[in-house]
Amino acid sequence: MTPEAITPGSAMSEDERCTFESVLGHHFQRVDLLERALTHRSHREGVHGPGAQDNESLEFLGDRVLGLAVSQWLCASFPDWDSGQLSKALAQLVSTTSVSAAAVRLGIGSYLRLGKGEEKTGGREKRRLLADAYEAVLAAIYGDAGLAVAAQFVERSLIVPSMETKTETLHRADHKSVLQEWLQQQGMGLVEYVVSRESGPDHKKMFEIEARLNGRTLATSEGRSKKVAEQHAAHLALAALRLEFGDHKEQA
């Protein structure tokens, strides 16, 4: 549950900040960065005048940090993808739709400091404004604790939730479906995906998945979510089966 929207012109209380930090999973040493990240330019212009700081420069920085964090994660999670596949996945994960959805999950809109005009026009629910605010908060975390902590925040707040719905569209093929179609053409059975191991703390779980066919392990892969690991295991399994059967047709 998110708190009541902050009154335009008011600063975040200590209790509100502690609640929000708990949601973010990060305690700020530099509280001023968080306050600035949540200050929209409409609030600055309406209350403090043109010289006050808003979150625009933090949003600019956060956009770059977001791209780097997601790119690093994609390269580590899908080492066999080419630059085109990685670029397509990156574009989906850092889209306004994905980033604003992450902001909604975190309740960022309730903590924004808006001007009266932006408040009246529903600024707390505007996707572009929320996406910018998420990037500003990310930049604040980066400025407060560095890239590693910022990347962890991106993974748990944006990447993992997004992968629950985007796994099969990040790349042009749904590897599990392609594998099953190939097996059906060969008159073979159904693949079973089994969790063989879990590791890491709850907020940073790693799943090891085995793709099995009639009790035989075709391939094993790891991922930050079961769906990610299953897709990659299916991709590896089909490559191995095609090699075994002498089928050199390129995987879609």
Buried (B, 14 or more C-beta within 10 A) or exposed (E): EBBEBBEBEEEBEEEBBEBBBEBBBBEBEEBEBBBBBBBBBBBBBBBEEEEEBBBBEBBEBBBEBBBBBBBBBBEEBBEEBEEEBBEBBBEBBBBEEBBBBBBBEBBBBBBBBBBEEBBEEEBBEBBEBBBBBBBBBBBBBBBBBEEEEBBBBBBBBBBBBBBEEBBBEBBEBBBBEBBBEBBEEEEEEEBEBEEEEEEEEEEEBBBBBBBBBEEEEBBBBBBBBBBBBBBBBBBBBBBEBBEEEEEEEEEE
